[in-house]
Amino acid sequence: MSKPIVAIVGRPNVGKSTIFNYIGKNRLSIVEDMPGVTRDRIYMDAEWLGRNFTMIDTGGIEFETNDKMLTAIRNQARLAIDEADVIMFIVDGKVGMTTADDEVAAILRNTRKPVLLVVNKVDNMKNEADIYEFYNLGLGDPIAISATNALNLGDMLDRLIENLPEEHIETEENDQIKVAVIGRPNVGKSSLVNAIIGEDRVIVSDIPGTTRDAIDTHFTKDGQSYVLIDTAGMRRKAKVDMPVERYSVIRSLRAVDRSDVVLMVINAEEGVTEQDKKIAGYAHEAGKASIIVVNKWDLIEKDGKTSLRFTETIREELGFMQYSPVLFTSALTKQRVQRVTELVKYVADQHVMRVATSVLNQVIEDATAINPPPSDRGRRLKIYFTTQPDVKPPTFIFFVNDPEIMHFSYLRFLENKLREAFGFEGTPLKLVVRGRKEKDE
C-alpha cells in the first residue's frame, strides 16, 4: 500500500520550506537516521493522528531566469497536481494576494483533487481578517497560520488529514510478487526489464531520464506471477535541472512503497555512488526485500577475483544492506538475467518467513548463553521472551527487564544469530525492544 502524497506548492518566499521543516523538527517524521543512510530532503514521510503520508517540498526547484517565473510556477503546480493526492497551496498573508497566486489558483481550480489554501505569516491571529481577500482565489476557506511562530499548524494538519484519501490495501491476485526496478538514470533499468520478460515492452534509450513514469509489466514465469515496476531514474539533487526530473524521484519512491521486492540496479562501470546509497537507503528504511543488481558487467575487464572485489566494495559502501544478495548481469548479452526471477522468488519467500515461537526463543536462549547480555551500573539485561508478530519485513519483539540496557551492538549480535539460524537473506529485519510491563499489558 503506497502512502498518500501531499505536495506543497506556491510562489517563492511564502514559507513552503519553513512549513516542511517545522513538521520534520517536531518529530512527525517517521524516517529514522541510520548509519550510512542519507537522502535529499525533497520529501518526508510523516504521520499525524495515526495517518501516514509523504510530504513533498517543491520549494527547492531552481529556475534559470526570473523572467520565466510565472511559467515555472504554472509548470510546478501542474506537476504537483499530477503526483499529489492532496495539494497545500501556500500564500503570503503579509504581502497579500498577488497575480502569481492567482495564476496558480487558476490551475488548481480545474483539478478534482483536494486543495488546502494556507495563508502563512499571519503572526497575530487578531489580524486574521487580513486573509479574507484570499477567498477571491476560489479555493474555499483559507487557513491562517504562522510557520515561524508555530501558530495553527495543528489545525492545518487536522484539515490535511480530513482530505487524505481513504486507506486501502491493494488486493493481490495469485500471490503476485511486485518488483520495483530502481536506480540512477542510465544504469540499464529498462533494458533489464526487457531482458527479464524477453520482449521490448518498455522504451529503452541511452538518454538519461527517458522513463518518466513508473510502468507496470505483468508476466508469469515457472508458475509464479510477477509485476515489474520500471521506474524513472533518480538523479542527484544538483543535477535535477527540469522539474519533471525532480518528480521522477517521487514516482520512484511511490513504486518502492507498493513493491514487495526491490531490484537496486548499479552501473558496473561507475560502481556505488552517493546517489546509489540514498536510493538503496530508502528501500532499506521502507523494509523491502532487495537484490543488488550490478548491470553492464560485460563492459568490465575481469580476472579471477573481479566479482569478489566488487562485492566487497558494495558491502563496504552499502553497509546497511549486508543482507542483500549481489547479482552481476548484462541486460545487453542477457548474462545471468535468468537468475533474476529465481532470486526475486527466493528473497520474497524470506520476506514473509515466520518462525515458530518455541524455536525462536531457543535460538535467543542459545545466543545469550554464548554471549551474555550487557549490563549497566551493575544491572544486567534479561531477555524474558521473544516473539515475531509480523512479516514484510520479519519483525521481532524482545521483552526485557530494562530496554535502556539493550545496546545497539548487542541487538546487532542477536540479528546476526537470527540470520545464522533462519537465513532471512535479502530482507531487512525489524527488531523492537520492550519492557516487561508492556508484555504484561
C-alpha positions as a Markdown table, in Angstrom:
| # | Residue | x | y | z |
|---|---|---|---|---|
| 1 | Met | 0.0 | 0.0 | 0.0 |
| 2 | Ser | 1.5 | 3.3 | -1.1 |
| 3 | Lys | 1.3 | 6.3 | 1.2 |
| 4 | Pro | -0.7 | 9.4 | 0.1 |
| 5 | Ile | 1.4 | 12.2 | -1.3 |
| 6 | Val | 0.9 | 15.8 | -0.2 |
| 7 | Ala | 2.6 | 18.5 | -2.3 |
| 8 | Ile | 3.4 | 21.9 | -1.0 |
| 9 | Val | 3.1 | 24.5 | -3.8 |
| 10 | Gly | 3.2 | 28.3 | -4.1 |
| 11 | Arg | 5.3 | 31.1 | -5.3 |
| 12 | Pro | 8.8 | 31.7 | -3.9 |
| 13 | Asn | 9.3 | 33.0 | -0.4 |
| 14 | Val | 5.9 | 32.2 | 1.0 |
| 15 | Gly | 7.3 | 29.8 | 3.6 |
| 16 | Lys | 6.8 | 26.4 | 1.9 |
| 17 | Ser | 10.1 | 25.0 | 3.2 |
| 18 | Thr | 9.6 | 26.5 | 6.7 |
| 19 | Ile | 6.3 | 24.5 | 7.0 |
| 20 | Phe | 8.1 | 21.4 | 5.6 |
| 21 | Asn | 11.0 | 21.8 | 8.1 |
| 22 | Tyr | 8.7 | 22.5 | 11.0 |
| 23 | Ile | 6.9 | 19.2 | 10.5 |
| 24 | Gly | 10.3 | 17.5 | 10.4 |
| 25 | Lys | 11.8 | 19.1 | 13.5 |
| 26 | Asn | 8.7 | 18.4 | 15.6 |
| 27 | Arg | 9.3 | 14.7 | 15.2 |
| 28 | Leu | 6.3 | 14.0 | 13.0 |
| 29 | Ser | 8.7 | 12.3 | 10.5 |
| 30 | Ile | 8.8 | 8.5 | 10.8 |
| 31 | Val | 12.1 | 8.3 | 8.9 |
| 32 | Glu | 14.9 | 7.3 | 11.2 |
| 33 | Asp | 18.5 | 8.5 | 10.8 |
| 34 | Met | 20.6 | 5.3 | 10.3 |
| 35 | Pro | 24.3 | 4.9 | 9.7 |
| 36 | Gly | 25.2 | 5.0 | 6.0 |
| 37 | Val | 21.7 | 6.2 | 5.0 |
| 38 | Thr | 21.4 | 9.7 | 3.7 |
| 39 | Arg | 18.8 | 11.3 | 1.4 |
| 40 | Asp | 18.0 | 14.6 | -0.2 |
| 41 | Arg | 15.3 | 16.5 | 1.7 |
| 42 | Ile | 12.8 | 16.9 | -1.0 |
| 43 | Tyr | 10.3 | 14.6 | 0.6 |
| 44 | Met | 9.5 | 13.4 | 4.1 |
| 45 | Asp | 7.5 | 10.5 | 5.5 |
| 46 | Ala | 5.2 | 12.0 | 8.1 |
| 47 | Glu | 2.4 | 10.9 | 10.5 |
| 48 | Trp | -0.4 | 12.9 | 12.1 |
| 49 | Leu | -3.3 | 11.5 | 14.1 |
| 50 | Gly | -2.4 | 8.0 | 13.0 |
| 51 | Arg | -2.3 | 8.7 | 9.3 |
| 52 | Asn | 0.9 | 8.2 | 7.3 |
| 53 | Phe | 1.7 | 10.3 | 4.3 |
| 54 | Thr | 4.6 | 11.6 | 2.2 |
| 55 | Met | 5.1 | 15.3 | 2.1 |
| 56 | Ile | 6.9 | 16.9 | -0.9 |
| 57 | Asp | 8.7 | 20.3 | -0.6 |
| 58 | Thr | 8.6 | 21.9 | -4.1 |
| 59 | Gly | 10.4 | 25.0 | -2.9 |
| 60 | Gly | 13.9 | 23.7 | -4.0 |
| 61 | Ile | 13.3 | 23.8 | -7.7 |
| 62 | Glu | 15.7 | 26.2 | -9.4 |
| 63 | Phe | 14.6 | 28.4 | -12.2 |
| 64 | Glu | 17.0 | 29.7 | -14.8 |
| 65 | Thr | 15.6 | 33.3 | -15.1 |
| 66 | Asn | 13.2 | 35.4 | -13.2 |
| 67 | Asp | 11.6 | 36.4 | -16.5 |
| 68 | Lys | 10.0 | 32.9 | -16.7 |
| 69 | Met | 8.7 | 32.9 | -13.2 |
| 70 | Leu | 5.0 | 32.6 | -13.9 |
| 71 | Thr | 5.6 | 29.9 | -16.5 |
| 72 | Ala | 7.7 | 28.0 | -14.0 |
| 73 | Ile | 5.1 | 28.3 | -11.3 |
| 74 | Arg | 2.4 | 27.0 | -13.6 |
| 75 | Asn | 4.6 | 24.0 | -14.5 |
| 76 | Gln | 5.3 | 23.4 | -10.9 |
| 77 | Ala | 1.6 | 23.4 | -10.0 |
| 78 | Arg | 0.8 | 21.1 | -12.8 |
| 79 | Leu | 3.4 | 18.6 | -11.7 |
| 80 | Ala | 2.1 | 18.8 | -8.1 |
| 81 | Ile | -1.4 | 18.1 | -9.4 |
| 82 | Asp | -0.2 | 15.1 | -11.4 |
| 83 | Glu | 1.7 | 13.5 | -8.5 |
| 84 | Ala | -0.2 | 14.5 | -5.3 |
| 85 | Asp | -3.3 | 13.2 | -3.6 |
| 86 | Val | -3.7 | 16.5 | -1.7 |
| 87 | Ile | -2.2 | 19.9 | -2.5 |
| 88 | Met | -1.3 | 22.5 | 0.1 |
| 89 | Phe | -1.3 | 25.9 | -1.6 |
| 90 | Ile | 0.8 | 28.4 | 0.4 |
| 91 | Val | 0.3 | 32.1 | 0.1 |
| 92 | Asp | 1.8 | 35.1 | 2.0 |
| 93 | Gly | -0.5 | 36.9 | 4.4 |
| 94 | Lys | 1.8 | 39.9 | 4.8 |
| 95 | Val | 2.1 | 40.5 | 1.1 |
| 96 | Gly | -1.5 | 39.7 | 0.3 |
| 97 | Met | -2.9 | 38.2 | -2.9 |
| 98 | Thr | -0.7 | 38.5 | -6.0 |
| 99 | Thr | -1.1 | 37.9 | -9.7 |
| 100 | Ala | 1.2 | 34.9 | -9.3 |
| 101 | Asp | -1.1 | 33.4 | -6.6 |
| 102 | Asp | -4.0 | 33.8 | -9.0 |
| 103 | Glu | -2.0 | 32.1 | -11.7 |
| 104 | Val | -1.5 | 29.0 | -9.5 |
| 105 | Ala | -5.1 | 29.1 | -8.2 |
| 106 | Ala | -6.4 | 29.1 | -11.8 |
| 107 | Ile | -4.8 | 25.7 | -12.4 |
| 108 | Leu | -5.8 | 24.3 | -9.0 |
| 109 | Arg | -9.4 | 25.2 | -9.5 |
| 110 | Asn | -9.5 | 22.9 | -12.5 |
| 111 | Thr | -8.4 | 19.8 | -10.6 |
| 112 | Arg | -10.7 | 17.5 | -8.7 |
| 113 | Lys | -8.0 | 16.9 | -6.1 |
| 114 | Pro | -8.4 | 18.4 | -2.6 |
| 115 | Val | -6.6 | 21.8 | -2.2 |
| 116 | Leu | -5.8 | 23.4 | 1.2 |
| 117 | Leu | -5.4 | 27.1 | 0.9 |
| 118 | Val | -2.9 | 28.1 | 3.6 |
| 119 | Val | -2.2 | 31.7 | 4.4 |
| 120 | Asn | 1.3 | 31.9 | 6.1 |
| 121 | Lys | 2.9 | 34.7 | 8.0 |
| 122 | Val | -0.3 | 35.6 | 10.0 |
| 123 | Asp | 1.8 | 36.2 | 13.1 |
| 124 | Asn | -1.1 | 37.7 | 15.1 |
| 125 | Met | -4.4 | 36.0 | 14.9 |
| 126 | Lys | -6.0 | 39.3 | 15.7 |
| 127 | Asn | -5.1 | 40.2 | 12.2 |
| 128 | Glu | -6.9 | 37.2 | 10.8 |
| 129 | Ala | -9.2 | 39.5 | 8.9 |
| 130 | Asp | -6.3 | 40.1 | 6.5 |
| 131 | Ile | -6.9 | 36.6 | 5.0 |
| 132 | Tyr | -10.4 | 37.5 | 3.7 |
| 133 | Glu | -9.1 | 38.7 | 0.3 |
| 134 | Phe | -7.8 | 35.1 | -0.4 |
| 135 | Tyr | -11.4 | 34.0 | -0.7 |
| 136 | Asn | -11.1 | 35.6 | -4.2 |
| 137 | Leu | -8.9 | 32.7 | -5.2 |
| 138 | Gly | -12.0 | 30.4 | -5.2 |
| 139 | Leu | -10.3 | 27.6 | -3.3 |
| 140 | Gly | -12.6 | 27.6 | -0.2 |
| 141 | Asp | -11.8 | 28.7 | 3.4 |
| 142 | Pro | -8.2 | 29.9 | 3.9 |
| 143 | Ile | -6.3 | 28.5 | 6.9 |
| 144 | Ala | -4.3 | 31.2 | 8.7 |
| 145 | Ile | -1.0 | 30.1 | 10.2 |
| 146 | Ser | 2.4 | 31.3 | 11.2 |
| 147 | Ala | 5.1 | 28.7 | 10.4 |
| 148 | Thr | 7.7 | 30.7 | 12.1 |
| 149 | Asn | 5.8 | 31.1 | 15.3 |
| 150 | Ala | 4.1 | 27.7 | 15.1 |
| 151 | Leu | 0.6 | 29.1 | 15.2 |
| 152 | Asn | -2.3 | 27.0 | 14.0 |
| 153 | Leu | -0.1 | 24.3 | 12.4 |
| 154 | Gly | -2.0 | 21.6 | 14.3 |
| 155 | Asp | -5.3 | 22.9 | 12.9 |
| 156 | Met | -3.7 | 22.9 | 9.4 |
| 157 | Leu | -2.6 | 19.3 | 9.8 |
| 158 | Asp | -6.1 | 18.3 | 11.0 |
| 159 | Arg | -7.6 | 19.7 | 7.9 |
| 160 | Leu | -5.0 | 17.9 | 5.8 |
| 161 | Ile | -5.8 | 14.6 | 7.4 |
| 162 | Glu | -9.5 | 15.1 | 6.7 |
| 163 | Asn | -8.7 | 15.4 | 3.0 |
| 164 | Leu | -6.4 | 12.4 | 2.6 |
| 165 | Pro | -7.9 | 9.6 | 0.6 |
| 166 | Glu | -9.2 | 6.6 | 2.4 |
| 167 | Glu | -6.6 | 3.9 | 3.2 |
| 168 | His | -6.9 | 0.8 | 1.2 |
| 169 | Ile | -4.9 | -2.3 | 0.7 |
| 170 | Glu | -4.2 | -3.4 | -2.8 |
| 171 | Thr | -5.6 | -6.9 | -3.5 |
| 172 | Glu | -3.1 | -9.3 | -4.9 |
| 173 | Glu | -4.2 | -12.0 | -7.4 |
| 174 | Asn | -2.5 | -15.3 | -7.4 |
| 175 | Asp | 0.2 | -14.2 | -4.9 |
| 176 | Gln | 1.8 | -11.8 | -7.3 |
| 177 | Ile | 5.2 | -10.6 | -6.4 |
| 178 | Lys | 5.6 | -6.9 | -7.1 |
| 179 | Val | 9.2 | -5.9 | -8.1 |
| 180 | Ala | 10.3 | -2.3 | -8.3 |
| 181 | Val | 13.3 | -1.7 | -10.5 |
| 182 | Ile | 15.1 | 1.3 | -9.1 |
| 183 | Gly | 18.4 | 3.2 | -9.6 |
| 184 | Arg | 20.0 | 6.2 | -11.1 |
| 185 | Pro | 19.4 | 7.1 | -14.8 |
| 186 | Asn | 21.2 | 5.2 | -17.5 |
| 187 | Val | 22.1 | 2.2 | -15.4 |
| 188 | Gly | 20.1 | -0.1 | -17.7 |
| 189 | Lys | 16.8 | -0.5 | -15.7 |
| 190 | Ser | 14.5 | -0.5 | -18.7 |
| 191 | Ser | 16.9 | -2.8 | -20.7 |
| 192 | Leu | 17.0 | -5.2 | -17.7 |
| 193 | Val | 13.2 | -5.3 | -17.6 |
| 194 | Asn | 13.0 | -6.1 | -21.3 |
| 195 | Ala | 15.7 | -8.8 | -20.9 |
| 196 | Ile | 13.8 | -10.4 | -18.0 |
| 197 | Ile | 10.4 | -10.5 | -19.8 |
| 198 | Gly | 12.1 | -11.4 | -23.1 |
| 199 | Glu | 10.4 | -8.6 | -25.2 |
| 200 | Asp | 10.6 | -4.9 | -25.7 |
| 201 | Arg | 7.7 | -3.9 | -23.6 |
| 202 | Val | 9.5 | -0.8 | -22.2 |
| 203 | Ile | 11.0 | 2.1 | -24.1 |
| 204 | Val | 14.8 | 1.9 | -23.9 |
| 205 | Ser | 17.1 | 4.8 | -24.6 |
| 206 | Asp | 20.7 | 5.9 | -23.8 |
| 207 | Ile | 19.4 | 9.3 | -22.8 |
| 208 | Pro | 19.2 | 9.6 | -19.0 |
| 209 | Gly | 15.7 | 10.2 | -17.7 |
| 210 | Thr | 13.8 | 8.6 | -20.7 |
| 211 | Thr | 11.5 | 6.8 | -18.3 |
| 212 | Arg | 9.3 | 9.4 | -16.6 |
| 213 | Asp | 6.6 | 7.2 | -15.1 |
| 214 | Ala | 6.5 | 4.0 | -13.2 |
| 215 | Ile | 5.4 | 1.4 | -15.7 |
| 216 | Asp | 3.8 | -1.9 | -14.5 |
| 217 | Thr | 4.6 | -5.0 | -16.6 |
| 218 | His | 2.8 | -8.3 | -15.7 |
| 219 | Phe | 4.3 | -11.6 | -16.6 |
| 220 | Thr | 4.4 | -15.2 | -15.4 |
| 221 | Lys | 7.4 | -17.5 | -15.2 |
| 222 | Asp | 7.5 | -21.1 | -13.8 |
| 223 | Gly | 4.0 | -20.7 | -12.5 |
| 224 | Gln | 4.8 | -17.5 | -10.5 |
| 225 | Ser | 3.1 | -14.3 | -11.4 |
| 226 | Tyr | 5.2 | -11.1 | -11.2 |
| 227 | Val | 4.6 | -7.4 | -11.7 |
| 228 | Leu | 7.8 | -5.5 | -12.7 |
| 229 | Ile | 7.6 | -1.8 | -11.9 |
| 230 | Asp | 10.2 | 0.1 | -14.1 |
| 231 | Thr | 10.8 | 3.5 | -12.5 |
| 232 | Ala | 12.3 | 6.7 | -13.6 |
| 233 | Gly | 16.0 | 7.2 | -12.8 |
| 234 | Met | 16.8 | 9.1 | -9.6 |
| 235 | Arg | 19.3 | 11.8 | -10.1 |
| 236 | Arg | 21.5 | 13.7 | -7.7 |
| 237 | Lys | 19.7 | 16.9 | -6.5 |
| 238 | Ala | 22.3 | 19.2 | -8.1 |
| 239 | Lys | 21.6 | 17.6 | -11.5 |
| 240 | Val | 17.8 | 17.8 | -11.3 |
| 241 | Asp | 17.5 | 20.7 | -13.8 |
| 242 | Met | 14.0 | 20.0 | -15.0 |
| 243 | Pro | 11.0 | 20.0 | -12.6 |
| 244 | Val | 9.8 | 16.8 | -14.3 |
| 245 | Glu | 13.1 | 15.0 | -13.3 |
| 246 | Arg | 12.5 | 16.1 | -9.7 |
| 247 | Tyr | 9.1 | 14.5 | -9.6 |
| 248 | Ser | 10.5 | 11.3 | -11.2 |
| 249 | Val | 12.1 | 10.7 | -7.8 |
| 250 | Ile | 8.7 | 10.9 | -6.1 |
| 251 | Arg | 7.2 | 8.4 | -8.7 |
| 252 | Ser | 10.1 | 6.0 | -7.9 |
| 253 | Leu | 9.5 | 6.3 | -4.1 |
| 254 | Arg | 5.8 | 5.5 | -4.6 |
| 255 | Ala | 6.9 | 2.5 | -6.6 |
| 256 | Val | 9.1 | 1.3 | -3.8 |
| 257 | Asp | 6.2 | 1.8 | -1.3 |
| 258 | Arg | 3.9 | -0.6 | -3.2 |
| 259 | Ser | 6.5 | -3.2 | -4.1 |
| 260 | Asp | 7.5 | -6.5 | -2.3 |
| 261 | Val | 11.0 | -6.8 | -3.7 |
| 262 | Val | 13.3 | -4.1 | -5.0 |
| 263 | Leu | 16.0 | -4.6 | -7.7 |
| 264 | Met | 18.6 | -2.0 | -6.9 |
| 265 | Val | 20.4 | -1.5 | -10.2 |
| 266 | Ile | 24.0 | -0.3 | -10.2 |
| 267 | Asn | 26.2 | 0.6 | -13.2 |
| 268 | Ala | 29.2 | -1.7 | -13.1 |
| 269 | Glu | 31.4 | 0.9 | -14.8 |
| 270 | Glu | 30.7 | 3.6 | -12.2 |
| 271 | Gly | 30.4 | 1.5 | -9.1 |
| 272 | Val | 28.5 | 2.6 | -6.0 |
| 273 | Thr | 27.8 | 6.3 | -5.9 |
| 274 | Glu | 26.4 | 8.6 | -3.2 |
| 275 | Gln | 23.1 | 8.7 | -5.0 |
| 276 | Asp | 23.0 | 4.9 | -5.1 |
| 277 | Lys | 23.3 | 4.9 | -1.3 |
| 278 | Lys | 20.4 | 7.3 | -1.0 |
| 279 | Ile | 18.2 | 5.2 | -3.3 |
| 280 | Ala | 19.1 | 1.9 | -1.6 |
| 281 | Gly | 18.6 | 3.6 | 1.8 |
| 282 | Tyr | 15.0 | 4.4 | 1.0 |
| 283 | Ala | 14.2 | 0.8 | 0.1 |
| 284 | His | 16.0 | -0.4 | 3.3 |
| 285 | Glu | 14.1 | 2.0 | 5.5 |
| 286 | Ala | 10.9 | 1.0 | 3.8 |
| 287 | Gly | 11.5 | -2.6 | 4.9 |
| 288 | Lys | 11.6 | -4.0 | 1.4 |
| 289 | Ala | 13.3 | -7.2 | 0.3 |
| 290 | Ser | 16.1 | -6.3 | -2.1 |
| 291 | Ile | 18.6 | -7.6 | -4.6 |
| 292 | Ile | 21.6 | -5.6 | -5.7 |
| 293 | Val | 21.9 | -6.0 | -9.4 |
| 294 | Val | 25.3 | -4.9 | -10.9 |
| 295 | Asn | 24.4 | -4.3 | -14.6 |
| 296 | Lys | 26.6 | -3.8 | -17.6 |
| 297 | Trp | 29.0 | -6.4 | -16.3 |
| 298 | Asp | 30.0 | -7.3 | -19.8 |
| 299 | Leu | 31.9 | -3.9 | -20.1 |
| 300 | Ile | 34.2 | -4.7 | -17.2 |
| 301 | Glu | 37.7 | -6.3 | -17.7 |
| 302 | Lys | 37.9 | -9.2 | -15.4 |
| 303 | Asp | 40.3 | -11.6 | -13.7 |
| 304 | Gly | 39.6 | -14.4 | -11.4 |
| 305 | Lys | 38.7 | -12.1 | -8.4 |
| 306 | Thr | 36.9 | -9.2 | -10.0 |
| 307 | Ser | 33.5 | -10.1 | -8.8 |
| 308 | Leu | 34.8 | -10.8 | -5.3 |
| 309 | Arg | 36.5 | -7.4 | -5.1 |
| 310 | Phe | 33.4 | -5.7 | -6.5 |
| 311 | Thr | 31.2 | -7.5 | -3.9 |
| 312 | Glu | 33.5 | -6.4 | -1.1 |
| 313 | Thr | 33.3 | -2.8 | -2.2 |
| 314 | Ile | 29.5 | -3.0 | -2.3 |
| 315 | Arg | 29.4 | -4.4 | 1.2 |
| 316 | Glu | 31.6 | -1.5 | 2.4 |
| 317 | Glu | 29.6 | 1.2 | 0.6 |
| 318 | Leu | 26.1 | -0.2 | 1.3 |
| 319 | Gly | 26.9 | -1.4 | 4.8 |
| 320 | Phe | 23.3 | -1.2 | 5.9 |
| 321 | Met | 22.3 | -3.8 | 3.2 |
| 322 | Gln | 24.6 | -6.7 | 4.1 |
| 323 | Tyr | 21.7 | -9.0 | 3.8 |
| 324 | Ser | 21.1 | -8.3 | 0.1 |
| 325 | Pro | 22.4 | -10.8 | -2.5 |
| 326 | Val | 24.5 | -9.3 | -5.3 |
| 327 | Leu | 23.9 | -10.4 | -8.9 |
| 328 | Phe | 26.2 | -9.4 | -11.8 |
| 329 | Thr | 24.3 | -9.1 | -15.0 |
| 330 | Ser | 24.3 | -7.7 | -18.5 |
| 331 | Ala | 21.0 | -6.7 | -20.0 |
| 332 | Leu | 22.7 | -6.5 | -23.4 |
| 333 | Thr | 24.1 | -10.0 | -23.5 |
| 334 | Lys | 21.4 | -11.5 | -21.2 |
| 335 | Gln | 24.2 | -12.7 | -18.9 |
| 336 | Arg | 22.7 | -14.1 | -15.7 |
| 337 | Val | 19.4 | -12.4 | -16.4 |
| 338 | Gln | 17.5 | -15.7 | -16.0 |
| 339 | Arg | 18.7 | -15.7 | -12.3 |
| 340 | Val | 16.8 | -12.5 | -11.5 |
| 341 | Thr | 13.4 | -14.1 | -11.1 |
| 342 | Glu | 14.8 | -17.0 | -9.2 |
| 343 | Leu | 16.4 | -14.6 | -6.7 |
| 344 | Val | 13.3 | -12.5 | -6.6 |
| 345 | Lys | 11.1 | -15.5 | -5.6 |
| 346 | Tyr | 13.7 | -16.6 | -3.0 |
| 347 | Val | 14.0 | -13.2 | -1.2 |
| 348 | Ala | 10.2 | -12.7 | -1.4 |
| 349 | Asp | 9.8 | -16.0 | 0.5 |
| 350 | Gln | 12.4 | -14.9 | 3.0 |
| 351 | His | 10.5 | -11.6 | 3.4 |
| 352 | Val | 7.4 | -13.4 | 4.6 |
| 353 | Met | 9.1 | -16.2 | 6.6 |
| 354 | Arg | 7.6 | -16.9 | 10.1 |
| 355 | Val | 9.5 | -18.6 | 12.9 |
| 356 | Ala | 7.7 | -20.8 | 15.5 |
| 357 | Thr | 7.8 | -19.0 | 18.9 |
| 358 | Ser | 9.4 | -22.0 | 20.6 |
| 359 | Val | 12.2 | -22.3 | 18.1 |
| 360 | Leu | 12.7 | -18.6 | 18.1 |
| 361 | Asn | 13.2 | -18.4 | 21.9 |
| 362 | Gln | 15.5 | -21.4 | 21.8 |
| 363 | Val | 17.8 | -19.6 | 19.4 |
| 364 | Ile | 17.8 | -16.5 | 21.5 |
| 365 | Glu | 18.5 | -18.5 | 24.6 |
| 366 | Asp | 21.5 | -20.2 | 22.9 |
| 367 | Ala | 22.7 | -16.8 | 21.7 |
| 368 | Thr | 22.6 | -15.3 | 25.2 |
| 369 | Ala | 24.5 | -18.4 | 26.6 |
| 370 | Ile | 27.3 | -17.8 | 24.1 |
| 371 | Asn | 27.4 | -14.1 | 24.6 |
| 372 | Pro | 25.7 | -12.9 | 27.8 |
| 373 | Pro | 23.6 | -9.7 | 27.6 |
| 374 | Pro | 25.3 | -6.4 | 28.6 |
| 375 | Ser | 25.0 | -4.8 | 32.0 |
| 376 | Asp | 24.8 | -1.2 | 33.1 |
| 377 | Arg | 25.9 | 0.0 | 36.6 |
| 378 | Gly | 25.6 | -3.5 | 38.0 |
| 379 | Arg | 22.2 | -4.3 | 36.4 |
| 380 | Arg | 22.3 | -7.0 | 33.7 |
| 381 | Leu | 19.9 | -7.1 | 30.8 |
| 382 | Lys | 17.4 | -10.0 | 30.9 |
| 383 | Ile | 15.5 | -11.2 | 27.8 |
| 384 | Tyr | 12.3 | -12.8 | 29.1 |
| 385 | Phe | 10.6 | -13.6 | 25.8 |
| 386 | Thr | 10.8 | -13.1 | 22.1 |
| 387 | Thr | 8.0 | -13.2 | 19.5 |
| 388 | Gln | 7.5 | -12.5 | 15.8 |
| 389 | Pro | 4.3 | -10.5 | 15.3 |
| 390 | Asp | 4.7 | -9.6 | 11.6 |
| 391 | Val | 6.4 | -10.1 | 8.3 |
| 392 | Lys | 7.3 | -7.8 | 5.3 |
| 393 | Pro | 9.7 | -7.3 | 6.9 |
| 394 | Pro | 10.1 | -10.0 | 9.6 |
| 395 | Thr | 9.6 | -8.2 | 12.9 |
| 396 | Phe | 10.8 | -9.5 | 16.3 |
| 397 | Ile | 9.9 | -8.1 | 19.7 |
| 398 | Phe | 12.2 | -8.7 | 22.6 |
| 399 | Phe | 10.6 | -8.3 | 26.1 |
| 400 | Val | 13.3 | -7.4 | 28.6 |
| 401 | Asn | 13.7 | -6.1 | 32.1 |
| 402 | Asp | 15.0 | -2.7 | 31.0 |
| 403 | Pro | 15.1 | -1.6 | 27.3 |
| 404 | Glu | 17.7 | 1.1 | 28.2 |
| 405 | Ile | 20.3 | -1.6 | 28.8 |
| 406 | Met | 19.9 | -3.1 | 25.3 |
| 407 | His | 22.9 | -1.8 | 23.5 |
| 408 | Phe | 22.8 | -1.3 | 19.7 |
| 409 | Ser | 25.8 | -3.7 | 19.3 |
| 410 | Tyr | 24.1 | -6.5 | 21.2 |
| 411 | Leu | 20.9 | -6.1 | 19.2 |
| 412 | Arg | 23.0 | -6.4 | 16.1 |
| 413 | Phe | 24.5 | -9.6 | 17.6 |
| 414 | Leu | 21.0 | -11.0 | 18.1 |
| 415 | Glu | 20.1 | -10.1 | 14.5 |
| 416 | Asn | 23.2 | -12.0 | 13.2 |
| 417 | Lys | 22.2 | -15.0 | 15.2 |
| 418 | Leu | 18.7 | -14.9 | 13.8 |
| 419 | Arg | 20.1 | -14.8 | 10.3 |
| 420 | Glu | 22.5 | -17.6 | 11.0 |
| 421 | Ala | 19.6 | -19.8 | 12.3 |
| 422 | Phe | 16.9 | -19.0 | 9.7 |
| 423 | Gly | 18.5 | -17.2 | 6.8 |
| 424 | Phe | 16.4 | -14.1 | 6.0 |
| 425 | Glu | 18.6 | -13.4 | 3.0 |
| 426 | Gly | 17.5 | -10.4 | 1.0 |
| 427 | Thr | 15.3 | -8.9 | 3.7 |
| 428 | Pro | 15.8 | -6.4 | 6.5 |
| 429 | Leu | 14.8 | -7.4 | 10.0 |
| 430 | Lys | 12.9 | -5.1 | 12.3 |
| 431 | Leu | 13.9 | -5.6 | 15.9 |
| 432 | Val | 11.8 | -4.0 | 18.7 |
| 433 | Val | 12.8 | -3.9 | 22.4 |
| 434 | Arg | 10.0 | -3.5 | 25.0 |
| 435 | Gly | 9.9 | -3.6 | 28.8 |
| 436 | Arg | 8.3 | -6.4 | 30.7 |
| 437 | Lys | 5.3 | -4.3 | 31.8 |
| 438 | Glu | 4.4 | -3.8 | 28.1 |
| 439 | Lys | 4.3 | -7.5 | 27.7 |
| 440 | Asp | 2.0 | -7.9 | 30.7 |
| 441 | Glu | -0.3 | -5.2 | 29.3 |
